[in-house]
Amino acid sequence: MTNIDMGGFENQEVDITFAGKAYAIQLDPPVEIYRKFLNLPKSLKTENDWNKVKDFIAELIAAFNDVNKKKLKESLTKIAVSKFLVAYNSLLTGVVNKEDDSKNVETQQES
């Protein structure tokens, strides 16, 4: 029998605490928000770069919680943004790396 392994992972709920308030998000967000995540700047050199990340975080939290996205974005500090990015990336990396090697996509050599 042939088996098609589609990879992926089961979505997980993650708690985020900011300024003493707790929020719950899904590790695998809706596709529109995930596209924003993939398009985030690789380095945060300008205020515009920081604002893009703040917008992503606020939108991600607002997708699963009843919050004022604009106020939340404005309240995010650079330290909070940095901590979030490190933790979120670590969670995503941990989920991807939990799978055994057979589930990773392998590139085929062209002949």
Residue pairs with C-beta under 8 A, 6 or more apart in sequence:
5 102
5 103
7 99
7 103
7 104
7 105
9 28
9 95
9 96
9 98
9 99
11 26
11 27
11 28
12 26
12 27
12 28
12 91
12 95
13 24
13 25
13 26
13 27
14 24
14 25
14 26
14 27
14 91
15 22
15 23
15 24
16 22
16 23
16 24
16 25
16 61
16 84
17 23
18 72
18 75
18 76
18 80
19 75
23 61
23 64
23 65
23 67
24 64
24 65
25 60
25 61
25 63
25 64
25 65
26 64
27 91
27 92
27 95
28 34
29 37
29 60
29 63
30 63
33 56
33 59
33 60
33 63
36 52
36 55
36 56
36 59
37 56
37 60
40 52
40 53
40 56
41 49
41 52
41 53
43 49
44 50
44 53
44 78
44 81
50 78
50 81
51 73
53 81
53 85
54 73
54 76
54 81
55 73
57 72
57 73
57 76
57 81
57 84
58 67
58 69
58 70
58 72
58 73
58 76
59 69
61 67
61 69
61 72
62 69
62 72
